[in-house]
């Protein structure tokens, strides 16, 4: 999550880690990783952390609500289902 020139990582352990590096730096690092999706201009979500979603928001397994940009709703749905039903 990017907010007020800080990037906050919310870990599965419940801890948070903050960085002053710009959001686009992390976006660039994670863009090639198949488990991450940029769902909003200030949010990148790890697909394994998703509990459920609607066209306008993602709810993580920890209960956090993350907005989904209007233009990204269909893309996220396709990404989610392609990842969740990928052959292993």
SETI-72095 format. One record per residue: x negated, y, z negated of N, C-alpha, C in turn; residue number from 0. Coordinates in nm, 3 decimals, always signed. Atoms other than C-alpha are relative to their C-alpha. Layout:
% residues N
bator n.east->X n.north->Y n.up->Z ca.east->X ca.north->Y ca.up->Z c.east->X c.north->Y c.up->Z seq->NUM
...
END
This chain:
% residues 88
bator n.east->-0.085 n.north->-0.118 n.up->+0.000 ca.east->+0.000 ca.north->+0.000 ca.up->+0.000 c.east->-0.089 c.north->+0.124 c.up->+0.000 seq->0
bator n.east->+0.073 n.north->-0.126 n.up->-0.005 ca.east->-0.134 ca.north->+0.344 ca.up->+0.094 c.east->+0.088 c.north->+0.110 c.up->-0.058 seq->1
bator n.east->-0.075 n.north->-0.110 n.up->+0.061 ca.east->-0.028 ca.north->+0.639 ca.up->-0.117 c.east->-0.098 c.north->+0.098 c.up->-0.063 seq->2
bator n.east->+0.083 n.north->-0.106 n.up->+0.058 ca.east->-0.191 ca.north->+0.971 ca.up->-0.209 c.east->-0.149 c.north->-0.023 c.up->+0.019 seq->3
bator n.east->+0.141 n.north->+0.022 n.up->-0.037 ca.east->-0.519 ca.north->+0.894 ca.up->-0.031 c.east->-0.066 c.north->-0.115 c.up->-0.075 seq->4
bator n.east->+0.051 n.north->+0.120 n.up->+0.066 ca.east->-0.556 ca.north->+0.569 ca.up->-0.222 c.east->+0.069 c.north->-0.122 c.up->+0.061 seq->5
bator n.east->-0.057 n.north->+0.126 n.up->-0.046 ca.east->-0.503 ca.north->+0.212 ca.up->-0.111 c.east->+0.005 c.north->-0.092 c.up->-0.120 seq->6
bator n.east->-0.018 n.north->+0.090 n.up->+0.113 ca.east->-0.361 ca.north->-0.026 ca.up->-0.369 c.east->+0.025 c.north->-0.140 c.up->+0.052 seq->7
bator n.east->-0.019 n.north->+0.142 n.up->-0.030 ca.east->-0.395 ca.north->-0.402 ca.up->-0.337 c.east->+0.069 c.north->-0.063 c.up->-0.119 seq->8
bator n.east->-0.072 n.north->+0.071 n.up->+0.106 ca.east->-0.147 ca.north->-0.605 ca.up->-0.536 c.east->-0.030 c.north->-0.148 c.up->+0.019 seq->9
bator n.east->+0.048 n.north->+0.137 n.up->-0.010 ca.east->-0.298 ca.north->-0.945 ca.up->-0.603 c.east->+0.104 c.north->-0.100 c.up->-0.051 seq->10
bator n.east->-0.095 n.north->+0.102 n.up->+0.044 ca.east->-0.112 ca.north->-1.272 ca.up->-0.657 c.east->-0.010 c.north->-0.026 c.up->-0.150 seq->11
bator n.east->+0.016 n.north->+0.016 n.up->+0.144 ca.east->-0.247 ca.north->-1.273 ca.up->-1.012 c.east->+0.077 c.north->+0.106 c.up->-0.078 seq->12
bator n.east->-0.072 n.north->-0.108 n.up->+0.066 ca.east->-0.044 ca.north->-0.959 ca.up->-1.084 c.east->-0.087 c.north->+0.124 c.up->-0.019 seq->13
bator n.east->+0.092 n.north->-0.113 n.up->+0.014 ca.east->-0.351 ca.north->-0.736 ca.up->-1.098 c.east->+0.010 c.north->+0.092 c.up->+0.122 seq->14
bator n.east->+0.009 n.north->-0.094 n.up->-0.111 ca.east->-0.392 ca.north->-0.426 ca.up->-0.884 c.east->-0.144 c.north->+0.049 c.up->+0.011 seq->15
bator n.east->+0.134 n.north->-0.052 n.up->-0.027 ca.east->-0.711 ca.north->-0.301 ca.up->-0.724 c.east->+0.020 c.north->+0.122 c.up->+0.088 seq->16
bator n.east->-0.012 n.north->-0.122 n.up->-0.079 ca.east->-0.742 ca.north->+0.055 ca.up->-0.592 c.east->-0.130 c.north->+0.031 c.up->+0.072 seq->17
bator n.east->+0.115 n.north->-0.040 n.up->-0.078 ca.east->-0.973 ca.north->+0.190 ca.up->-0.327 c.east->+0.025 c.north->+0.140 c.up->+0.055 seq->18
bator n.east->-0.012 n.north->-0.132 n.up->-0.062 ca.east->-1.043 ca.north->+0.537 ca.up->-0.192 c.east->-0.032 c.north->-0.005 c.up->+0.149 seq->19
bator n.east->+0.022 n.north->+0.016 n.up->-0.143 ca.east->-1.134 ca.north->+0.398 ca.up->+0.151 c.east->+0.133 c.north->+0.022 c.up->+0.072 seq->20
bator n.east->-0.126 n.north->-0.029 n.up->-0.070 ca.east->-0.877 ca.north->+0.504 ca.up->+0.413 c.east->+0.074 c.north->-0.128 c.up->+0.041 seq->21
bator n.east->-0.086 n.north->+0.112 n.up->-0.033 ca.east->-0.585 ca.north->+0.276 ca.up->+0.493 c.east->-0.038 c.north->-0.062 c.up->+0.134 seq->22
bator n.east->+0.032 n.north->+0.053 n.up->-0.132 ca.east->-0.687 ca.north->+0.245 ca.up->+0.859 c.east->-0.123 c.north->-0.090 c.up->-0.002 seq->23
bator n.east->+0.116 n.north->+0.087 n.up->+0.015 ca.east->-1.017 ca.north->+0.088 ca.up->+0.746 c.east->+0.045 c.north->-0.143 c.up->-0.029 seq->24
bator n.east->-0.050 n.north->+0.133 n.up->+0.037 ca.east->-0.831 ca.north->-0.203 ca.up->+0.585 c.east->+0.091 c.north->-0.056 c.up->+0.109 seq->25
bator n.east->-0.086 n.north->+0.043 n.up->-0.110 ca.east->-0.579 ca.north->-0.214 ca.up->+0.867 c.east->-0.085 c.north->-0.062 c.up->+0.111 seq->26
bator n.east->+0.090 n.north->+0.050 n.up->-0.104 ca.east->-0.863 ca.north->-0.264 ca.up->+1.114 c.east->-0.060 c.north->-0.134 c.up->-0.042 seq->27
bator n.east->+0.059 n.north->+0.125 n.up->+0.050 ca.east->-1.020 ca.north->-0.535 ca.up->+0.895 c.east->+0.099 c.north->-0.116 c.up->+0.003 seq->28
bator n.east->-0.101 n.north->+0.106 n.up->+0.010 ca.east->-0.694 ca.north->-0.728 ca.up->+0.858 c.east->+0.078 c.north->-0.024 c.up->+0.128 seq->29
bator n.east->-0.081 n.north->+0.010 n.up->-0.122 ca.east->-0.550 ca.north->-0.675 ca.up->+1.207 c.east->-0.021 c.north->-0.131 c.up->+0.075 seq->30
bator n.east->+0.025 n.north->+0.125 n.up->-0.071 ca.east->-0.712 ca.north->-0.989 ca.up->+1.347 c.east->+0.034 c.north->-0.123 c.up->-0.081 seq->31
bator n.east->-0.029 n.north->+0.113 n.up->+0.087 ca.east->-0.614 ca.north->-1.207 ca.up->+1.053 c.east->+0.146 c.north->-0.043 c.up->+0.019 seq->32
bator n.east->-0.136 n.north->+0.045 n.up->-0.031 ca.east->-0.309 ca.north->-1.423 ca.up->+1.129 c.east->+0.098 c.north->+0.001 c.up->-0.118 seq->33
bator n.east->-0.090 n.north->+0.005 n.up->+0.116 ca.east->-0.167 ca.north->-1.406 ca.up->+0.773 c.east->+0.049 c.north->+0.138 c.up->-0.043 seq->34
bator n.east->-0.038 n.north->-0.135 n.up->+0.040 ca.east->-0.124 ca.north->-1.026 ca.up->+0.756 c.east->+0.079 c.north->+0.070 c.up->+0.109 seq->35
bator n.east->-0.086 n.north->-0.072 n.up->-0.094 ca.east->+0.136 ca.north->-0.800 ca.up->+0.916 c.east->+0.022 c.north->+0.142 c.up->-0.053 seq->36
bator n.east->-0.027 n.north->-0.139 n.up->+0.036 ca.east->+0.166 ca.north->-0.421 ca.up->+0.914 c.east->+0.147 c.north->+0.026 c.up->+0.028 seq->37
bator n.east->-0.145 n.north->-0.013 n.up->-0.013 ca.east->+0.536 ca.north->-0.373 ca.up->+0.849 c.east->+0.049 c.north->+0.144 c.up->-0.009 seq->38
bator n.east->-0.036 n.north->-0.141 n.up->+0.021 ca.east->+0.532 ca.north->+0.001 ca.up->+0.779 c.east->-0.129 c.north->+0.079 c.up->+0.009 seq->39
bator n.east->+0.124 n.north->-0.078 n.up->-0.016 ca.east->+0.287 ca.north->+0.287 ca.up->+0.824 c.east->-0.089 c.north->-0.003 c.up->-0.124 seq->40
bator n.east->+0.079 n.north->+0.002 n.up->+0.123 ca.east->+0.174 ca.north->+0.250 ca.up->+0.461 c.east->-0.011 c.north->-0.138 c.up->-0.064 seq->41
bator n.east->-0.001 n.north->+0.133 n.up->+0.060 ca.east->+0.209 ca.north->-0.124 ca.up->+0.406 c.east->-0.048 c.north->-0.108 c.up->+0.096 seq->42
bator n.east->+0.038 n.north->+0.124 n.up->-0.068 ca.east->+0.042 ca.north->-0.444 ca.up->+0.516 c.east->+0.036 c.north->-0.111 c.up->-0.099 seq->43
bator n.east->-0.045 n.north->+0.106 n.up->+0.089 ca.east->+0.189 ca.north->-0.764 ca.up->+0.378 c.east->-0.063 c.north->-0.133 c.up->+0.041 seq->44
bator n.east->+0.049 n.north->+0.136 n.up->-0.024 ca.east->+0.045 ca.north->-1.113 ca.up->+0.344 c.east->+0.123 c.north->-0.090 c.up->+0.011 seq->45
bator n.east->-0.121 n.north->+0.076 n.up->-0.030 ca.east->+0.299 ca.north->-1.352 ca.up->+0.493 c.east->+0.033 c.north->-0.103 c.up->-0.109 seq->46
bator n.east->-0.025 n.north->+0.099 n.up->+0.105 ca.east->+0.256 ca.north->-1.611 ca.up->+0.215 c.east->+0.062 c.north->+0.062 c.up->-0.125 seq->47
bator n.east->-0.057 n.north->-0.068 n.up->+0.117 ca.east->+0.368 ca.north->-1.349 ca.up->-0.039 c.east->+0.147 c.north->+0.033 c.up->+0.017 seq->48
bator n.east->-0.140 n.north->-0.036 n.up->-0.029 ca.east->+0.709 ca.north->-1.302 ca.up->+0.127 c.east->+0.094 c.north->-0.104 c.up->-0.059 seq->49
bator n.east->-0.104 n.north->+0.088 n.up->+0.053 ca.east->+1.003 ca.north->-1.447 ca.up->-0.064 c.east->+0.118 c.north->-0.002 c.up->+0.097 seq->50
bator n.east->-0.104 n.north->-0.013 n.up->-0.101 ca.east->+1.274 ca.north->-1.317 ca.up->+0.171 c.east->-0.005 c.north->+0.140 c.up->+0.058 seq->51
bator n.east->+0.003 n.north->-0.131 n.up->-0.065 ca.east->+1.342 ca.north->-1.024 ca.up->+0.399 c.east->+0.132 c.north->+0.029 c.up->+0.068 seq->52
bator n.east->-0.112 n.north->-0.046 n.up->-0.082 ca.east->+1.609 ca.north->-0.820 ca.up->+0.575 c.east->-0.061 c.north->+0.082 c.up->+0.113 seq->53
bator n.east->+0.054 n.north->-0.081 n.up->-0.109 ca.east->+1.577 ca.north->-0.597 ca.up->+0.877 c.east->-0.067 c.north->+0.128 c.up->-0.050 seq->54
bator n.east->+0.057 n.north->-0.125 n.up->+0.051 ca.east->+1.479 ca.north->-0.305 ca.up->+0.651 c.east->-0.094 c.north->-0.015 c.up->-0.119 seq->55
bator n.east->+0.090 n.north->+0.014 n.up->+0.114 ca.east->+1.284 ca.north->-0.456 ca.up->+0.363 c.east->-0.045 c.north->-0.145 c.up->-0.020 seq->56
bator n.east->+0.058 n.north->+0.129 n.up->+0.036 ca.east->+1.064 ca.north->-0.742 ca.up->+0.246 c.east->-0.002 c.north->-0.006 c.up->-0.152 seq->57
bator n.east->+0.010 n.north->+0.020 n.up->+0.143 ca.east->+1.088 ca.north->-0.881 ca.up->-0.104 c.east->-0.107 c.north->-0.107 c.up->-0.021 seq->58
bator n.east->+0.109 n.north->+0.094 n.up->+0.023 ca.east->+0.772 ca.north->-1.049 ca.up->-0.226 c.east->+0.037 c.north->-0.098 c.up->-0.111 seq->59
bator n.east->-0.023 n.north->+0.101 n.up->+0.103 ca.east->+0.752 ca.north->-1.352 ca.up->-0.452 c.east->-0.014 c.north->+0.060 c.up->-0.140 seq->60
bator n.east->+0.014 n.north->-0.067 n.up->+0.129 ca.east->+0.652 ca.north->-1.113 ca.up->-0.732 c.east->+0.115 c.north->+0.098 c.up->-0.026 seq->61
bator n.east->-0.116 n.north->-0.087 n.up->+0.018 ca.east->+0.976 ca.north->-0.915 ca.up->-0.679 c.east->-0.017 c.north->+0.141 c.up->+0.052 seq->62
bator n.east->+0.024 n.north->-0.135 n.up->-0.054 ca.east->+0.824 ca.north->-0.609 ca.up->-0.513 c.east->+0.076 c.north->+0.019 c.up->+0.131 seq->63
bator n.east->-0.074 n.north->-0.033 n.up->-0.122 ca.east->+1.034 ca.north->-0.440 ca.up->-0.242 c.east->-0.088 c.north->+0.086 c.up->+0.089 seq->64
bator n.east->+0.086 n.north->-0.069 n.up->-0.095 ca.east->+0.841 ca.north->-0.329 ca.up->+0.066 c.east->+0.084 c.north->+0.038 c.up->+0.121 seq->65
bator n.east->-0.081 n.north->-0.042 n.up->-0.115 ca.east->+1.002 ca.north->-0.123 ca.up->+0.343 c.east->-0.054 c.north->-0.058 c.up->+0.131 seq->66
bator n.east->+0.036 n.north->+0.042 n.up->-0.136 ca.east->+1.003 ca.north->-0.243 ca.up->+0.704 c.east->+0.045 c.north->+0.113 c.up->+0.092 seq->67
bator n.east->-0.034 n.north->-0.107 n.up->-0.095 ca.east->+0.990 ca.north->+0.028 ca.up->+0.970 c.east->+0.104 c.north->-0.051 c.up->+0.098 seq->68
bator n.east->-0.107 n.north->+0.039 n.up->-0.094 ca.east->+1.292 ca.north->+0.026 ca.up->+1.202 c.east->-0.056 c.north->-0.065 c.up->+0.126 seq->69
bator n.east->+0.059 n.north->+0.052 n.up->-0.124 ca.east->+1.067 ca.north->-0.038 ca.up->+1.499 c.east->-0.071 c.north->-0.134 c.up->-0.020 seq->70
bator n.east->+0.074 n.north->+0.122 n.up->+0.028 ca.east->+0.903 ca.north->-0.337 ca.up->+1.326 c.east->+0.088 c.north->-0.117 c.up->-0.044 seq->71
bator n.east->-0.089 n.north->+0.105 n.up->+0.051 ca.east->+1.207 ca.north->-0.538 ca.up->+1.211 c.east->-0.001 c.north->-0.127 c.up->+0.083 seq->72
bator n.east->-0.002 n.north->+0.117 n.up->-0.087 ca.east->+1.228 ca.north->-0.770 ca.up->+1.511 c.east->-0.137 c.north->-0.065 c.up->+0.010 seq->73
bator n.east->+0.137 n.north->+0.053 n.up->-0.006 ca.east->+0.850 ca.north->-0.805 ca.up->+1.532 c.east->-0.034 c.north->-0.079 c.up->-0.126 seq->74
bator n.east->+0.029 n.north->+0.071 n.up->+0.124 ca.east->+0.828 ca.north->-0.902 ca.up->+1.166 c.east->+0.074 c.north->-0.133 c.up->-0.005 seq->75
bator n.east->-0.079 n.north->+0.124 n.up->+0.001 ca.east->+1.106 ca.north->-1.159 ca.up->+1.201 c.east->-0.067 c.north->-0.106 c.up->+0.088 seq->76
bator n.east->+0.069 n.north->+0.094 n.up->-0.090 ca.east->+0.929 ca.north->-1.320 ca.up->+1.498 c.east->-0.131 c.north->-0.048 c.up->-0.059 seq->77
bator n.east->+0.127 n.north->+0.035 n.up->+0.063 ca.east->+0.595 ca.north->-1.311 ca.up->+1.316 c.east->+0.022 c.north->-0.098 c.up->-0.114 seq->78
bator n.east->-0.030 n.north->+0.084 n.up->+0.117 ca.east->+0.744 ca.north->-1.464 ca.up->+1.001 c.east->+0.036 c.north->-0.142 c.up->+0.044 seq->79
bator n.east->-0.044 n.north->+0.134 n.up->-0.040 ca.east->+0.917 ca.north->-1.753 ca.up->+1.178 c.east->-0.107 c.north->-0.074 c.up->+0.079 seq->80
bator n.east->+0.108 n.north->+0.069 n.up->-0.073 ca.east->+0.624 ca.north->-1.826 ca.up->+1.409 c.east->-0.106 c.north->-0.050 c.up->-0.098 seq->81
bator n.east->+0.100 n.north->+0.041 n.up->+0.098 ca.east->+0.395 ca.north->-1.842 ca.up->+1.108 c.east->+0.052 c.north->-0.111 c.up->-0.091 seq->82
bator n.east->-0.055 n.north->+0.097 n.up->+0.094 ca.east->+0.625 ca.north->-2.039 ca.up->+0.879 c.east->+0.026 c.north->-0.137 c.up->+0.063 seq->83
bator n.east->-0.031 n.north->+0.126 n.up->-0.066 ca.east->+0.709 ca.north->-2.305 ca.up->+1.138 c.east->-0.110 c.north->-0.042 c.up->+0.096 seq->84
bator n.east->+0.115 n.north->+0.034 n.up->-0.083 ca.east->+0.363 ca.north->-2.329 ca.up->+1.294 c.east->-0.039 c.north->-0.145 c.up->-0.026 seq->85
bator n.east->+0.044 n.north->+0.139 n.up->+0.017 ca.east->+0.245 ca.north->-2.682 ca.up->+1.357 c.east->-0.135 c.north->-0.001 c.up->-0.068 seq->86
bator n.east->+0.125 n.north->+0.011 n.up->+0.076 ca.east->-0.030 ca.north->-2.786 ca.up->+1.119 c.east->-0.084 c.north->-0.110 c.up->+0.056 seq->87
END
